[in-house]
């Protein structure tokens, strides 16, 4: 999938499953006075998976 291309339904479902199983979504900030921003993390040592995502 190239940048700017719309994600297919099966790709969105796959990504949601990866985040649900091996990741997390949190609100974080670097400094006290900053607004919080979403952060998605995925714990995986599979380089191909991480490059795909």
C-alpha positions as CSV (number, residue, x, y, z in Angstrom):
1,X,0.0,0.0,0.0
2,X,1.4,3.4,-1.0
3,X,1.1,6.6,0.9
4,X,-2.2,8.3,0.3
5,X,-3.9,5.1,-0.8
6,X,-7.1,4.1,1.0
7,X,-6.8,1.0,3.2
8,X,-8.9,-2.0,2.3
9,X,-11.3,-3.5,4.8
10,X,-9.2,-6.6,5.3
11,X,-6.1,-4.5,5.9
12,X,-7.8,-2.4,8.5
13,X,-9.1,-5.6,10.3
14,X,-5.6,-7.1,10.2
15,X,-4.1,-3.9,11.7
16,X,-6.7,-3.7,14.4
17,X,-6.0,-7.4,15.3
18,X,-2.3,-6.7,15.5
19,X,-2.8,-3.6,17.8
20,X,-5.3,-5.5,19.9
21,X,-3.0,-8.5,20.3
22,X,0.4,-7.1,20.5
23,X,0.0,-3.3,20.9
24,X,-1.7,-0.5,22.8
25,X,-3.1,2.9,22.2
26,X,-2.4,5.6,24.8
27,X,-2.5,9.3,25.2
28,X,0.9,10.8,25.9
29,X,2.8,14.0,26.2
30,X,6.5,14.8,26.2
31,X,6.3,17.9,28.4
32,X,3.9,19.0,31.2
33,X,2.4,21.9,29.3
34,X,1.8,20.1,26.0
35,X,-1.6,18.7,25.0
36,X,-1.8,14.9,25.0
37,X,-1.6,13.1,21.7
38,X,-2.4,9.6,20.6
39,X,0.4,7.1,20.5
40,X,0.1,3.6,19.0
41,X,2.8,1.0,20.0
42,X,3.3,-2.5,18.7
43,X,5.5,-5.0,20.5
44,X,6.9,-7.2,17.9
45,X,10.3,-8.5,16.8
46,X,9.0,-9.4,13.3
47,X,10.7,-6.8,11.1
48,X,8.6,-7.6,8.0
49,X,5.4,-7.0,10.0
50,X,6.6,-3.7,11.3
51,X,7.7,-2.5,7.9
52,X,4.3,-3.5,6.4
53,X,2.5,-1.5,9.1
